[in-house]
Amino acid sequence: MPKSSRLLLVVSCCTALLTLVDAACQRASTPHHGLIEVPIVYPVTVDSLLEVGRGAELVLHTKGVRLRALSAEGDPARFSTVVEAALSQQPPAIIAVGTQIANTLLASKYQAIRPPIIASAIFEPTRLEGLSRALERPRALDLAVVSDQPLGVGAEMAVLIHRVLPTAKIVGILTNKGEENSYASADTIAIALRTDGFDVQFGFVSSPSDLSGTTRALLLRGVQVIVIPHDKIAVSQAASVVGIALVGMGTANVPVLSLDDGTVTKHGVLACVSADYEAVGRHAGQLVADLLDGKSLRDVPIVYPSETKVLLNRSTAARLGLALPRDLGFPSQTID
């Protein structure tokens, strides 16, 4: 072989070797030694809950972690199915979105195979039987909780109603007694509103088919505003609630408020006092990262994010003939 050819071959081999070494170094410096897949399980794919996933991704995409989304699409019969699909890959952790998915994971039949759990978007976790028991010290499993309960949410809702709807006295709240997150959030709002002098009427739903009739029943009882709490049925069909309430029942159009910002931006709800769900997701993502770095979740206190969103919909206000206040006394944003 000519000398020049041998020199070219040596250079080529060295270049190839350096490339391999560089790739190996990059892999070694990648957090958690390469791509790791962590499932995030939703009870239903509504905007606010999807923001939890986006927030978690913002933290985890630089850590070599990919989220795999699964959803029961609002069907309780599928909760176990999606949980088992998530567990089948033997993940190092799992993000459970909402109380129902978290409670499904806590079932004793999954005890031997469930990984550490980051339960997110949980309203008042200490009031929920399954989660509160699992959080008792000493914890028997790696479990951390990120709440979606803004501090002072009930008081802010009362101020919002007073400022936007100064003549309103009777408030209807749609909720599902069979869904812990729904009833806990509804009850929290009801306590604050009653303390502030409002007459609160509950409208109970147990399935999507109940929603129209229950909303109309609240209107017949004379409610002057309807509030949607953290209820997956009412949130996912918020546009239907708004449509029914705008028609009214022989009375003036009735505004709809909520605890979910997506209902304001996309479904015509007048206003919300909402958790910042992307922030909830960022907190959940950081807990996953901490876990993969070798930290235990067993002593992590419940995370109550301070970030909130108060949104008002100018277009809906115009349809209702309402003038929106310039200042609520706390930060807010008006959208078209």
C-alpha positions in Angstrom: 0.0 0.0 0.0 1.4 3.4 -0.9 2.6 5.6 2.0 0.0 8.3 1.2 -2.8 5.7 1.3 -1.6 4.3 4.6 -1.5 7.8 6.1 -5.1 8.5 4.8 -6.3 5.2 6.4 -4.7 6.1 9.8 -6.3 9.6 9.7 -9.7 8.0 8.8 -9.4 5.5 11.7 -8.4 8.2 14.1 -11.3 10.4 13.0 -13.7 7.5 13.4 -12.3 6.7 16.8 -12.6 10.3 18.0 -16.2 10.4 16.7 -17.0 7.3 18.8 -15.3 8.7 21.9 -17.2 12.0 21.5 -20.5 10.2 21.1 -19.7 8.1 24.2 -18.9 11.2 26.2 -22.1 12.9 25.1 -24.1 9.8 26.2 -22.2 9.8 29.5 -23.0 13.5 30.1 -26.7 13.1 29.1 -28.8 13.1 32.3 -29.9 9.7 33.5 -27.7 7.9 30.9 -29.8 8.3 27.8 -33.5 8.6 26.9 -35.9 7.4 29.6 -39.6 7.1 29.0 -42.0 8.2 31.8 -45.8 7.8 31.4 -48.2 10.6 32.2 -51.7 9.3 32.6 -54.8 11.6 32.1 -58.4 10.9 33.1 -59.5 13.0 30.1 -57.7 15.2 27.6 -59.0 18.7 28.4 -56.8 21.8 27.9 -55.9 22.4 31.5 -54.7 18.9 32.1 -52.7 18.8 28.9 -50.9 22.0 30.1 -49.6 19.8 33.0 -47.9 17.6 30.5 -46.5 20.6 28.6 -45.1 22.0 31.9 -43.5 18.7 32.8 -42.0 18.4 29.3 -40.4 21.8 29.7 -38.4 20.5 32.6 -37.7 16.9 31.4 -36.8 17.4 27.8 -33.3 18.6 28.8 -32.9 15.6 31.2 -33.1 12.8 28.6 -36.7 12.0 29.6 -39.6 11.6 27.2 -43.2 11.6 28.4 -45.6 9.0 27.1 -49.2 10.2 27.3 -52.1 7.9 28.0 -55.7 9.0 28.5 -58.9 7.3 29.7 -60.9 10.0 27.7 -63.3 10.6 30.5 -64.4 6.9 30.8 -64.0 5.5 34.3 -64.1 2.0 32.9 -60.8 2.7 31.2 -58.9 4.0 34.3 -57.5 0.6 35.1 -56.8 -0.1 31.4 -54.6 3.0 30.9 -52.9 2.6 34.3 -52.0 -1.0 33.4 -50.7 0.1 30.0 -48.5 2.6 31.7 -47.2 0.0 34.2 -46.6 -2.6 31.5 -43.3 -0.8 30.5 -41.9 -1.0 34.0 -41.2 2.8 34.1 -39.0 4.4 36.7 -41.8 6.8 37.7 -45.3 7.7 36.6 -47.1 11.0 36.6 -50.8 10.6 37.5 -53.0 13.5 36.6 -56.0 14.0 38.7 -57.4 12.2 41.7 -59.1 9.3 39.9 -55.9 8.2 38.2 -53.9 8.6 41.4 -56.5 6.5 43.3 -56.4 3.8 40.7 -52.7 3.5 41.0 -52.9 3.2 44.7 -55.1 0.1 44.5 -53.5 -2.8 46.4 -53.4 -5.0 43.2 -50.6 -2.7 41.8 -48.5 -2.7 45.0 -45.8 -5.0 43.7 -45.4 -3.4 40.3 -46.1 0.3 40.7 -43.1 2.7 40.5 -42.8 6.0 42.4 -45.9 8.2 41.8 -46.1 11.9 41.2 -49.8 12.7 41.6 -50.5 16.1 40.0 -53.5 18.4 39.7 -55.0 17.2 43.0 -57.3 19.7 44.7 -57.1 19.6 48.6 -55.2 16.2 48.7 -55.5 16.1 52.5 -59.3 15.7 52.2 -59.1 12.8 49.9 -59.2 9.4 51.7 -56.9 7.4 49.5 -54.2 10.0 49.0 -54.3 11.4 52.5 -53.8 7.8 53.9 -50.9 7.2 51.5 -49.3 10.4 52.5 -49.2 9.6 56.2 -45.8 9.3 57.8 -43.9 7.1 57.4 -44.9 6.7 53.8 -44.9 3.1 52.5 -44.2 4.2 48.9 -42.5 6.9 47.0 -45.3 9.3 46.4 -45.4 13.1 45.9 -48.4 15.4 45.3 -48.6 18.6 43.4 -51.9 20.4 44.1 -53.9 22.6 41.7 -55.5 24.5 44.5 -54.5 28.2 44.3 -54.2 29.7 47.7 -57.3 31.8 48.5 -59.2 30.5 45.5 -62.6 30.7 47.2 -62.0 34.2 48.4 -60.9 35.3 44.9 -64.0 33.7 43.4 -66.2 35.6 45.8 -64.4 38.9 44.8 -64.7 38.0 41.1 -68.5 37.6 41.4 -69.0 40.7 43.4 -67.0 42.8 41.0 -68.2 41.3 37.7 -71.8 40.5 38.8 -72.6 42.9 41.6 -76.3 42.0 41.8 -75.8 38.3 41.9 -76.9 36.6 45.1 -77.6 33.0 44.1 -74.7 30.8 42.8 -75.1 27.4 41.2 -72.2 24.9 41.3 -72.0 21.9 39.0 -70.3 18.9 40.7 -70.1 15.1 40.9 -70.2 13.5 44.3 -68.6 10.4 42.9 -65.5 12.3 41.8 -63.4 13.4 44.8 -61.6 16.2 43.1 -64.9 17.6 41.8 -66.7 17.6 45.1 -63.7 18.9 47.1 -63.2 21.9 44.8 -66.9 22.6 44.7 -67.2 22.4 48.5 -64.2 24.7 49.0 -65.8 27.3 46.7 -69.2 26.9 48.3 -67.8 27.4 51.9 -66.1 30.7 50.8 -69.2 32.0 48.9 -71.6 31.2 51.8 -69.2 32.9 54.2 -69.4 35.9 51.9 -73.2 35.9 52.0 -74.1 34.1 48.8 -76.9 31.5 48.6 -75.2 28.4 47.0 -77.1 25.7 45.2 -75.4 22.5 44.0 -76.3 20.7 40.8 -75.1 17.1 40.8 -74.0 15.2 37.7 -72.9 11.6 37.5 -72.5 11.2 33.8 -72.2 13.4 30.7 -75.9 12.7 29.9 -76.9 14.5 33.2 -75.2 17.8 32.4 -77.9 19.5 30.3 -80.7 18.6 32.6 -78.8 19.5 35.7 -77.8 22.9 34.3 -81.4 23.7 33.3 -82.5 22.6 36.8 -80.1 25.1 38.4 -81.5 27.8 36.1 -85.1 26.9 37.2 -84.0 27.3 40.8 -83.1 30.9 40.1 -79.3 30.9 40.1 -77.7 34.0 38.8 -74.3 32.6 38.0 -73.0 29.1 37.5 -69.6 27.9 38.6 -67.7 24.9 37.1 -65.2 23.5 39.7 -62.6 20.8 38.9 -65.2 18.4 37.4 -64.1 16.5 34.3 -67.6 16.2 33.0 -68.5 19.9 33.2 -65.1 21.1 32.2 -65.0 18.9 29.1 -68.5 20.1 28.1 -68.2 23.7 29.3 -69.3 25.1 25.9 -72.6 23.2 26.4 -73.1 24.7 29.8 -72.4 28.2 28.5 -74.8 27.6 25.6 -77.6 26.6 27.9 -76.9 29.4 30.4 -76.9 32.0 27.7 -80.4 31.0 26.6 -81.6 31.1 30.2 -84.9 29.8 31.4 -87.2 32.8 30.9 -84.7 35.0 32.8 -81.7 37.1 31.9 -78.7 35.3 30.5 -76.7 33.6 33.2 -72.9 33.9 33.2 -70.7 30.9 33.8 -67.4 31.0 35.8 -64.9 28.2 36.4 -61.7 27.1 38.0 -60.2 26.1 34.6 -58.5 28.7 32.3 -59.1 26.6 29.2 -62.8 27.0 29.5 -62.4 30.8 29.2 -59.9 30.8 26.3 -61.8 28.2 24.2 -65.3 27.5 25.4 -66.9 30.9 26.2 -66.8 30.9 30.0 -66.9 34.4 31.3 -64.1 34.2 33.8 -62.0 31.9 35.9 -59.8 31.7 39.0 -57.5 28.9 37.9 -54.3 27.2 38.8 -51.5 27.8 36.4 -51.5 24.2 35.1 -48.2 24.6 33.2 -46.6 25.6 36.5 -48.2 22.5 38.1 -46.6 20.4 35.4 -43.2 22.1 35.9 -43.3 21.2 39.6 -44.3 17.6 38.7 -41.5 17.4 36.1 -38.9 18.6 38.6 -40.0 15.9 41.1 -39.5 13.3 38.3 -36.0 14.7 37.7 -35.2 14.7 41.4 -36.3 11.1 41.6 -34.1 10.0 38.7 -31.2 11.8 40.3 -31.6 9.4 43.3 -33.8 11.4 45.6 -36.6 9.9 47.5 -40.2 11.3 47.3 -41.2 9.9 50.7 -40.4 13.0 52.7 -41.5 15.5 50.0 -44.3 17.8 51.4 -47.4 18.5 49.3 -46.5 21.1 46.7 -49.0 24.0 46.5 -47.9 26.2 43.5 -48.3 29.9 44.1 -49.0 30.6 40.4 -52.6 31.4 39.4 -54.5 32.6 36.4 -57.5 35.0 36.6 -58.9 35.4 33.1 -61.9 37.4 31.8 -63.4 36.9 28.4 -64.4 40.2 26.8 -66.4 38.6 24.0 -68.5 36.6 26.4 -69.0 39.8 28.5 -70.3 41.6 25.4 -72.8 38.8 24.7 -74.1 39.0 28.3 -74.2 42.8 28.2 -71.7 43.1 31.0 -69.0 45.8 31.6 -65.9 44.2 32.9 -64.1 46.0 35.8 -60.7 47.4 35.2 -59.3 46.2 38.5 -60.3 43.2 40.6 -57.8 43.9 43.4 -55.5 41.1 42.3 -53.7 40.3 39.0 -56.0 39.4 36.1 -56.0 39.3 32.3 -58.7 40.1 29.9 -58.8 38.2 26.6 -61.0 38.6 23.4 
